């Protein structure tokens, strides 16, 4: 059976202590799966859904906000794993995608930031990298992608290992070599036909229909909720009431992505493929808030309407708000469902995991870790000792609970176990920890194409980055908020906030006794959202007796703002 073959191929990465556990898991899997299950004989399919500027808060399963509607992705998390500490490799689109598809820290081949897309020498180095789809083709996989590319000319996507491709990241013309009926066509321009998120989801389903009888890899790169915000009425209508228009647009675009995930899962089920398919949903970086989340008219540059709460910072920063992202893993009957995994993982792990389950030999060029043994219980402990980032002037390392960031002469140390929101810099309190992390970060940075922590520092970049760190970390935001006159939030009217709060109370009051305890309000959630929800519960519990009661449904000002 395939699971047995896969497990023995990965034994070399398992410690002697865990060997007996692995053997036991093999025996159980062998006894519980029948030889007649034809789908288990072939390697599993892999589908990666990569969203765009999609903040940590904005999946329902994250448990942060109630305005998000993502039932299909939430179902994947409920039947699989919500990675509470999932990261991308950069706080910006181009390098993040380079890291995902190469399985390497993209800085190793000089892909540092978005402007590098225009640098022919950098992109030539990317062209020479063996990508994940190229690796999987060697294992007999058919490969496809649809959506945003951002790693070179659209007509060259197939040069990077994709058999079928549909470049489409807006309602403008795209480019494809297979149509929505699953028929191969001459590479040609694609014109119109519907909303771009719907079209690329349809393309993914057509790909599955066509290649259902062989192992496949599909990369669905949704340009959502990235600006320009362009959700059509059928999705906007799902989010009525007063709220910032950019927030409505972001929620609608994410809802379109979720609908596409639902159609993909249904297509897999129709062909008996769900149990033999690994699905991952990840964002390329955090949401761009532009510091003030201004609800400017139109859908162009600025805040994209997505949110990073409770994380501090935003796209373009190596704080948690820039690189700590939604991250869901699902593989029915292979990875146990209902898990919230708290050890840090990173998008680099996608390539290492996919190649391992495809039966390929381990390649030291891949910087990630095969996550499956960690998620099915065969291996305990953390997959990574350290995670690293460098983005122009900024460099960072996470090691266990500690996060260390350098920006020119600034040094920050945060204890993410107690301060996920990165509000308190403890570098002076723990100088030995900071020094050790600096040394580890410097050692890693010396392996990059432009070696060194500060190798790409520039005065212009320092000014831009410094303004954001002043705002989010060094108190400028607090000063600005204190100076602002008090005013009512325009996000929702008092009546609408009251209705929303009542709906929340009804959902949380499972036993219908007219009161909600903190345990009921948390609904079994663990990880980074617990402190946020606990604070919200304290706001709703107006009489501070430990229960939120039906008599307390009249929202406070803070409740109306949060809802």
C-alpha positions as CSV (number, residue, x, y, z in Angstrom):
1,X,0.0,0.0,0.0
2,X,1.1,3.5,-0.7
3,X,1.1,4.7,2.9
4,X,3.5,1.9,3.9
5,X,5.9,2.7,1.0
6,X,5.8,6.4,1.9
7,X,6.5,5.8,5.6
8,X,9.6,3.6,4.9
9,X,10.9,6.2,2.5
10,X,10.8,8.8,5.3
11,X,12.3,6.6,8.1
12,X,15.7,8.1,7.5
13,X,14.4,11.4,8.9
14,X,13.0,9.8,12.0
15,X,15.1,9.5,15.2
16,X,15.7,6.1,16.8
17,X,13.5,7.1,19.7
18,X,10.5,7.5,17.4
19,X,11.2,4.4,15.3
20,X,9.0,2.0,17.2
21,X,6.2,4.6,17.1
22,X,6.5,4.8,13.3
23,X,6.4,1.0,13.0
24,X,3.3,0.9,15.1
25,X,1.6,3.5,13.0
26,X,2.6,1.5,9.8
27,X,1.0,-1.6,11.2
28,X,-2.2,0.1,12.2
29,X,-2.4,1.8,8.8
30,X,-1.8,-1.5,7.0
31,X,-4.5,-3.4,9.0
32,X,-7.0,-0.6,8.7
33,X,-6.7,-0.1,4.9
34,X,-7.9,-2.8,2.5
35,X,-5.8,-3.9,-0.4
36,X,-8.7,-3.3,-2.6
37,X,-8.6,0.4,-2.1
38,X,-7.2,1.4,-5.5
39,X,-6.7,5.0,-4.6
40,X,-4.1,4.2,-1.9
41,X,-1.8,2.4,-4.4
42,X,-0.8,5.6,-6.2
43,X,1.0,8.6,-4.6
44,X,-1.3,11.2,-3.2
45,X,-2.4,14.3,-5.0
46,X,-1.3,17.7,-3.7
47,X,-3.3,21.0,-3.9
48,X,-2.0,24.3,-2.6
49,X,-4.3,27.3,-2.4
50,X,-2.2,30.4,-2.0
51,X,-4.1,33.6,-1.1
52,X,-2.8,37.1,-1.5
53,X,-2.4,39.8,1.2
54,X,-4.7,37.7,3.3
55,X,-4.4,38.7,7.0
56,X,-4.1,36.2,9.9
57,X,-7.6,37.0,11.2
58,X,-9.6,36.3,8.1
59,X,-10.7,32.7,8.2
60,X,-13.6,31.7,10.4
61,X,-11.6,29.0,12.0
62,X,-9.1,31.5,13.4
63,X,-11.8,32.6,15.8
64,X,-10.9,36.3,15.7
65,X,-13.8,38.0,13.9
66,X,-17.4,36.9,13.3
67,X,-17.8,38.8,10.0
68,X,-15.7,36.3,8.0
69,X,-17.6,33.6,6.1
70,X,-15.3,30.8,5.1
71,X,-17.3,27.6,5.8
72,X,-15.4,25.4,3.3
73,X,-11.9,26.3,4.5
74,X,-13.1,26.1,8.1
75,X,-14.3,22.5,7.3
76,X,-10.9,21.6,6.0
77,X,-9.4,22.9,9.3
78,X,-12.0,21.0,11.4
79,X,-11.2,17.8,9.5
80,X,-7.5,18.5,9.5
81,X,-5.1,20.9,11.2
82,X,-5.1,24.7,11.8
83,X,-1.5,25.7,12.0
84,X,-1.6,28.3,14.8
85,X,2.0,29.4,14.0
86,X,2.2,29.2,10.3
87,X,4.6,31.5,8.4
88,X,5.5,32.6,4.9
89,X,9.0,33.4,3.8
90,X,8.7,37.1,3.1
91,X,6.3,39.9,3.8
92,X,5.8,40.6,0.1
93,X,4.3,38.8,-2.9
94,X,7.2,38.0,-5.3
95,X,9.8,36.6,-2.8
96,X,7.1,34.7,-0.9
97,X,6.0,32.9,-4.1
98,X,9.7,32.2,-4.9
99,X,10.1,30.6,-1.5
100,X,7.0,28.4,-1.8
101,X,7.7,27.1,-5.3
102,X,11.4,26.6,-4.9
103,X,11.3,25.1,-1.4
104,X,14.3,27.3,-0.5
105,X,14.8,30.6,1.3
106,X,14.5,32.7,-1.8
107,X,17.3,35.0,-0.6
108,X,19.7,32.2,-1.5
109,X,19.2,32.9,-5.2
110,X,18.9,36.7,-4.7
111,X,15.1,37.1,-4.9
112,X,14.7,39.6,-2.1
113,X,11.7,41.8,-2.9
114,X,9.1,42.7,-5.6
115,X,11.4,45.0,-7.7
116,X,13.6,42.0,-8.3
117,X,10.9,40.8,-10.7
118,X,12.2,43.5,-13.1
119,X,15.9,42.4,-12.6
120,X,16.8,40.0,-15.4
121,X,19.8,38.7,-13.6
122,X,17.7,37.7,-10.5
123,X,15.0,36.1,-12.6
124,X,17.6,34.2,-14.6
125,X,18.7,32.6,-11.3
126,X,15.1,31.8,-10.4
127,X,14.8,30.2,-13.9
128,X,17.7,27.9,-13.0
129,X,16.0,26.7,-9.8
130,X,14.3,23.3,-9.8
131,X,10.7,24.1,-8.7
132,X,8.3,21.9,-6.8
133,X,6.2,21.0,-9.9
134,X,9.4,20.1,-11.8
135,X,10.4,17.8,-8.9
136,X,6.9,16.2,-8.8
137,X,6.9,15.6,-12.6
138,X,9.9,13.3,-12.0
139,X,7.7,11.3,-9.7
140,X,5.1,10.8,-12.4
141,X,2.8,13.7,-11.4
142,X,0.8,15.9,-13.8
143,X,1.0,19.5,-12.7
144,X,-1.1,22.6,-13.1
145,X,-1.6,26.1,-11.8
146,X,-4.1,28.9,-12.1
147,X,-4.2,32.5,-11.0
148,X,-1.4,34.9,-10.1
149,X,2.1,34.0,-11.2
150,X,4.4,37.0,-10.4
151,X,7.6,35.1,-11.1
152,X,8.2,36.1,-14.7
153,X,6.3,36.4,-18.0
154,X,2.9,34.6,-18.0
155,X,3.7,32.7,-21.2
156,X,6.8,31.1,-19.5
157,X,4.8,29.5,-16.6
158,X,5.1,26.1,-18.3
159,X,8.9,26.5,-18.4
160,X,8.8,26.1,-14.6
161,X,7.3,22.6,-14.5
162,X,3.5,23.2,-15.0
163,X,1.9,21.1,-17.7
164,X,-1.4,23.1,-17.7
165,X,-1.5,26.8,-16.8
166,X,-4.0,29.5,-16.6
167,X,-2.5,32.9,-15.8
168,X,-5.5,35.0,-14.6
169,X,-5.3,37.5,-11.7
170,X,-7.8,40.1,-12.7
171,X,-10.8,40.5,-15.0
172,X,-8.4,41.6,-17.8
173,X,-7.3,39.1,-20.4
174,X,-5.3,36.1,-19.2
175,X,-3.3,33.3,-20.8
176,X,-3.9,29.6,-20.9
177,X,-3.1,26.3,-22.6
178,X,-6.2,24.3,-21.4
179,X,-9.8,25.5,-21.4
180,X,-12.5,25.1,-18.8
181,X,-13.7,21.9,-20.5
182,X,-10.3,20.3,-19.6
183,X,-9.2,20.3,-23.3
184,X,-5.6,21.2,-24.3
185,X,-5.4,24.2,-26.6
186,X,-2.6,26.1,-28.2
187,X,-1.2,28.6,-25.7
188,X,-3.4,31.7,-26.2
189,X,-4.9,34.7,-24.7
190,X,-8.0,34.1,-22.6
191,X,-10.7,36.8,-22.6
192,X,-13.4,37.4,-20.0
193,X,-16.1,34.8,-19.1
194,X,-16.6,35.7,-15.5
195,X,-15.0,36.8,-12.2
196,X,-11.3,35.8,-12.1
197,X,-11.5,34.0,-8.8
198,X,-14.4,31.9,-10.1
199,X,-12.7,31.2,-13.4
200,X,-9.5,29.9,-11.8
201,X,-11.5,27.7,-9.4
202,X,-13.4,26.3,-12.4
203,X,-10.0,25.6,-14.1
204,X,-8.8,23.7,-11.0
205,X,-11.9,21.5,-11.1
206,X,-11.5,20.9,-14.8
207,X,-7.9,19.9,-14.2
208,X,-9.0,17.4,-11.5
209,X,-11.7,16.0,-13.8
210,X,-9.2,15.5,-16.6
211,X,-6.3,14.0,-14.5
212,X,-8.3,12.1,-11.9
213,X,-6.8,8.7,-12.7
214,X,-3.2,9.8,-12.1
215,X,-1.3,11.7,-9.3
216,X,-1.4,15.4,-9.8
217,X,-0.2,18.7,-8.2
218,X,-2.2,21.8,-8.5
219,X,-1.3,25.4,-7.4
220,X,-4.3,27.7,-7.1
221,X,-2.9,31.2,-6.6
222,X,-5.8,33.5,-5.9
223,X,-5.3,37.3,-6.2
224,X,-7.5,37.9,-3.2
225,X,-8.0,39.9,-1.2
226,X,-5.2,41.9,-2.8
227,X,-6.1,45.3,-4.4
228,X,-7.6,46.3,-6.7
229,X,-10.7,45.2,-4.8
230,X,-13.1,43.9,-7.4
231,X,-15.7,41.5,-5.8
232,X,-18.9,41.2,-7.9
233,X,-22.4,41.8,-6.4
234,X,-23.1,38.1,-5.7
235,X,-20.3,38.0,-3.1
236,X,-20.7,41.6,-1.8
237,X,-24.4,40.8,-1.0
238,X,-23.3,38.2,1.6
239,X,-22.0,41.1,3.7
240,X,-24.7,43.6,4.3
241,X,-24.8,46.4,6.8
242,X,-22.5,49.2,7.7
243,X,-18.8,48.5,7.6
244,X,-15.8,50.0,5.8
245,X,-16.3,49.3,2.1
246,X,-12.8,47.9,1.8
247,X,-13.6,45.5,4.6
248,X,-16.8,44.4,2.7
249,X,-14.8,43.9,-0.5
250,X,-12.1,41.9,1.3
251,X,-14.6,39.6,2.9
252,X,-16.4,39.1,-0.4
253,X,-13.2,38.2,-2.2
254,X,-12.2,35.8,0.5
255,X,-15.7,34.3,0.3
256,X,-15.2,33.8,-3.5
257,X,-11.9,31.9,-2.7
258,X,-13.8,29.8,-0.2
259,X,-16.5,28.9,-2.7
260,X,-13.8,27.7,-5.0
261,X,-12.3,25.5,-2.3
262,X,-15.7,24.1,-1.7
263,X,-16.1,23.2,-5.4
264,X,-12.6,21.6,-5.5
265,X,-13.4,19.5,-2.5
266,X,-16.7,18.4,-4.0
267,X,-15.0,17.5,-7.3
268,X,-12.4,15.4,-5.3
269,X,-15.3,13.6,-3.5
270,X,-17.2,12.9,-6.7
271,X,-14.1,11.0,-8.0
272,X,-13.2,9.3,-4.7
273,X,-10.0,11.4,-4.4
274,X,-10.4,13.2,-1.1
275,X,-8.7,10.5,1.0
276,X,-5.8,10.6,-1.4
277,X,-5.3,14.3,-1.6
278,X,-3.2,16.6,0.6
279,X,-4.7,20.2,0.6
280,X,-3.1,23.3,2.0
281,X,-4.5,26.8,2.3
282,X,-1.9,29.5,3.0
283,X,-1.5,33.2,2.5
284,X,1.6,34.7,0.8
285,X,1.9,37.4,3.5
286,X,0.0,39.5,6.0
287,X,-2.6,42.2,5.1
288,X,-1.4,45.7,4.1
289,X,-3.1,48.1,6.6
290,X,-1.1,51.2,5.5
291,X,-1.0,52.0,9.2
292,X,-4.3,53.7,9.5
293,X,-6.7,51.3,7.5
294,X,-8.1,54.3,5.6
295,X,-11.4,53.4,3.9
296,X,-10.5,55.3,0.8
297,X,-13.0,55.2,-2.1
298,X,-12.3,52.8,-4.9
299,X,-10.4,49.6,-4.8
300,X,-6.9,50.7,-5.7
301,X,-3.7,51.1,-3.6
302,X,-4.1,51.2,0.1
303,X,-5.6,49.0,2.8
304,X,-7.0,45.9,1.2
305,X,-9.7,45.4,3.9
306,X,-8.2,42.4,5.4
307,X,-7.0,42.3,9.1
308,X,-4.1,40.8,11.0
309,X,-5.5,40.9,14.6
310,X,-4.2,40.1,17.2
311,X,-0.8,40.4,15.4
312,X,1.1,43.6,15.3
313,X,2.3,45.1,12.0
314,X,1.5,44.5,8.4
315,X,2.7,43.5,5.0
316,X,6.2,44.8,4.5
317,X,7.3,44.1,8.1
318,X,8.9,41.1,9.7
319,X,6.7,41.5,12.8
320,X,4.1,38.8,13.1
321,X,1.5,40.9,11.2
322,X,3.7,40.7,8.1
323,X,4.7,37.0,8.0
324,X,2.4,35.0,10.4
325,X,-0.4,33.9,8.1
326,X,-3.5,31.7,7.8
327,X,-2.2,28.1,7.3
328,X,-4.5,25.0,7.0
329,X,-3.5,21.4,6.3
330,X,-6.0,18.6,5.4
331,X,-5.5,15.0,4.4
332,X,-8.5,12.9,5.2
333,X,-7.8,9.7,7.0
334,X,-4.1,10.2,7.0
335,X,-3.8,13.4,9.2
336,X,-6.1,13.2,12.1
337,X,-8.7,16.0,12.2
338,X,-9.6,18.6,14.8
339,X,-6.0,19.6,15.5
340,X,-4.6,23.0,16.4
341,X,-0.8,22.6,15.9
342,X,1.2,25.2,17.8
343,X,4.8,24.5,16.7
344,X,6.1,27.0,14.1
345,X,6.0,25.9,10.5
346,X,6.7,27.8,7.3
347,X,5.6,27.7,3.6
348,X,9.0,26.1,2.8
349,X,7.5,22.9,4.3
350,X,5.1,22.5,1.4
351,X,7.8,21.4,-1.0
352,X,9.5,19.1,1.5
353,X,6.2,17.5,2.4
354,X,5.0,17.1,-1.2
355,X,8.2,15.5,-2.4
356,X,8.4,13.2,0.5
357,X,4.8,11.8,0.1
358,X,5.5,11.5,-3.6
359,X,8.3,9.1,-2.8
360,X,11.2,11.2,-3.9
361,X,14.6,11.0,-2.3
362,X,15.3,13.8,0.3
363,X,17.1,16.8,-1.2
364,X,19.3,18.9,1.1
365,X,18.5,21.9,-1.2
366,X,15.0,21.9,0.3
367,X,14.9,24.0,3.4
368,X,11.6,22.8,4.7
369,X,10.5,19.7,6.7
370,X,8.0,17.0,5.8
371,X,5.1,17.8,8.1
372,X,3.1,14.6,7.8
373,X,4.9,12.6,10.5
374,X,4.5,15.5,12.9
375,X,0.8,15.9,12.2
376,X,-0.1,12.2,12.2
377,X,1.6,11.5,15.5
378,X,4.5,9.5,14.3
379,X,7.1,12.1,15.4
380,X,6.9,14.5,18.3
381,X,8.6,17.7,19.0
382,X,9.1,20.8,16.9
383,X,9.7,20.5,13.1
384,X,12.1,23.4,13.2
385,X,14.8,24.6,15.6
386,X,14.7,28.0,14.0
387,X,13.0,30.0,11.2
388,X,14.6,32.9,9.5
389,X,13.7,35.9,7.4
390,X,15.6,38.7,5.6
391,X,13.7,41.3,3.7
392,X,15.9,44.2,2.6
393,X,16.8,46.2,5.7
394,X,14.9,43.9,8.1
395,X,16.1,40.5,9.4
396,X,14.5,38.2,11.9
397,X,14.7,34.8,13.5
398,X,12.2,32.8,15.5
399,X,13.5,30.1,17.9
400,X,11.0,28.5,20.2
401,X,9.0,31.2,21.9
402,X,11.6,33.9,21.1
403,X,11.4,36.3,18.1
404,X,14.4,38.6,17.4
405,X,14.3,41.4,14.7
406,X,17.0,43.7,13.5
407,X,16.3,46.8,11.5
408,X,19.6,48.7,10.9
409,X,20.6,49.7,14.5
410,X,17.3,48.8,16.0
411,X,17.1,45.5,17.9
412,X,13.8,43.9,19.1
413,X,13.2,40.8,21.2
414,X,9.7,39.4,21.9
415,X,8.5,36.5,23.9
416,X,5.7,35.3,21.6
417,X,4.4,32.9,24.3
418,X,3.3,35.7,26.4
419,X,3.3,38.6,23.9
420,X,2.1,37.4,20.5
421,X,1.1,41.0,19.8
422,X,4.8,42.1,20.0
423,X,4.0,45.0,22.3
424,X,7.0,44.7,24.7
425,X,10.6,44.8,23.5
426,X,12.5,42.7,26.1
427,X,16.0,43.0,24.5
428,X,17.4,44.8,27.5
429,X,15.9,42.3,29.9
430,X,17.3,39.3,28.1
431,X,20.6,40.4,26.5
432,X,22.0,36.9,26.4
433,X,19.0,35.6,24.5
434,X,19.2,38.5,22.0
435,X,23.0,37.9,21.5
436,X,22.5,34.2,20.9
437,X,19.7,34.8,18.3
438,X,21.7,37.6,16.6
439,X,24.6,35.2,16.2
440,X,22.3,32.4,14.7
441,X,20.7,35.0,12.4
442,X,24.1,36.3,11.3
443,X,25.3,32.8,10.6
444,X,22.3,32.1,8.4
445,X,22.4,35.4,6.7
446,X,26.0,34.7,5.7
447,X,24.7,31.8,3.5
448,X,22.6,34.1,1.4
449,X,23.5,35.4,-2.1
450,X,24.2,38.8,-0.7
451,X,25.6,37.7,2.6
452,X,25.0,39.4,5.9
453,X,22.2,40.8,8.1
454,X,22.6,44.3,6.8
455,X,23.8,43.5,3.3
456,X,20.8,45.2,1.5
457,X,20.4,48.2,3.8
458,X,19.7,51.5,2.2
459,X,18.9,55.0,3.5
460,X,15.7,55.2,1.6
461,X,14.5,51.8,2.8
462,X,15.5,52.6,6.3
463,X,13.2,55.7,6.3
464,X,10.2,53.7,5.1
465,X,10.7,50.7,7.4
466,X,11.6,53.0,10.3
467,X,8.3,54.8,10.0
468,X,6.4,51.6,10.2
469,X,8.4,50.3,13.2
470,X,7.9,53.8,14.9
471,X,4.2,53.4,14.4
472,X,3.6,49.8,15.4
473,X,6.4,49.0,17.9
474,X,7.9,52.3,19.2
475,X,4.7,54.1,20.3
476,X,3.9,56.6,17.5
477,X,0.5,54.9,16.9
478,X,-0.3,55.3,20.6
479,X,0.6,59.0,20.5
480,X,-1.5,59.5,17.4
481,X,-4.5,57.8,18.9
482,X,-4.3,59.8,22.2
483,X,-4.2,63.0,20.1
484,X,-7.3,62.2,18.1
485,X,-10.6,63.5,19.4
486,X,-13.0,60.8,20.5
487,X,-15.5,59.9,17.9
488,X,-18.0,57.1,17.2
489,X,-16.8,54.3,14.9
490,X,-18.4,54.4,11.5
491,X,-18.1,50.6,11.0
492,X,-21.6,49.6,12.2
493,X,-24.7,51.4,13.6
494,X,-25.7,50.7,17.2
495,X,-28.7,48.7,16.1
496,X,-26.6,46.5,13.8
497,X,-24.0,45.9,16.5
498,X,-26.8,44.8,18.8
499,X,-28.1,42.3,16.3
500,X,-24.7,41.0,15.6
501,X,-23.9,40.6,19.3
502,X,-27.3,38.8,19.9
503,X,-26.4,36.4,17.0
504,X,-23.0,35.7,18.6
505,X,-24.7,35.1,22.0
506,X,-27.1,32.6,20.4
507,X,-24.3,30.7,18.7
508,X,-22.2,30.5,21.9
509,X,-25.1,29.6,24.3
510,X,-25.1,26.0,23.2
511,X,-27.2,24.7,26.1
512,X,-29.7,27.6,25.9
513,X,-29.5,28.5,29.6
514,X,-29.4,32.2,28.9
515,X,-25.7,32.6,29.9
516,X,-22.4,32.0,28.2
517,X,-19.3,31.0,30.2
518,X,-15.8,31.8,29.1
519,X,-15.3,28.1,28.2
520,X,-18.4,28.2,26.0
521,X,-17.2,31.4,24.4
522,X,-13.8,30.0,23.6
523,X,-15.5,26.9,22.1
524,X,-12.4,24.7,22.6
525,X,-10.1,27.0,20.8
526,X,-6.4,27.1,21.7
527,X,-3.4,29.0,20.6
528,X,-2.9,32.7,19.7
529,X,-6.6,33.6,19.5
530,X,-7.4,32.7,23.1
531,X,-6.1,36.0,24.6
532,X,-8.0,38.0,22.0
533,X,-11.3,36.1,22.7
534,X,-10.7,36.3,26.4
535,X,-10.4,40.1,26.3
536,X,-13.6,40.3,24.1
537,X,-15.4,38.1,26.6
538,X,-14.4,40.5,29.4
539,X,-15.9,43.4,27.4
540,X,-19.2,41.5,26.9
541,X,-19.4,40.4,30.6
542,X,-20.4,43.9,31.7
543,X,-21.1,43.0,35.4
544,X,-17.8,41.1,35.6
545,X,-19.4,38.0,37.2
546,X,-17.7,35.5,34.9
547,X,-20.8,34.9,32.8
548,X,-22.1,36.7,29.7
549,X,-25.8,36.8,30.3
550,X,-28.7,37.6,28.0
551,X,-29.4,40.8,30.0
552,X,-26.0,42.1,28.9
553,X,-26.7,42.1,25.1
554,X,-26.8,45.9,25.0
555,X,-23.4,46.4,23.4
556,X,-20.8,48.7,24.9
557,X,-19.0,51.1,22.7
558,X,-16.0,48.8,22.5
559,X,-18.3,45.9,21.5
560,X,-19.8,47.8,18.7
561,X,-16.4,48.7,17.4
562,X,-15.1,45.2,17.5
563,X,-18.2,43.7,15.9
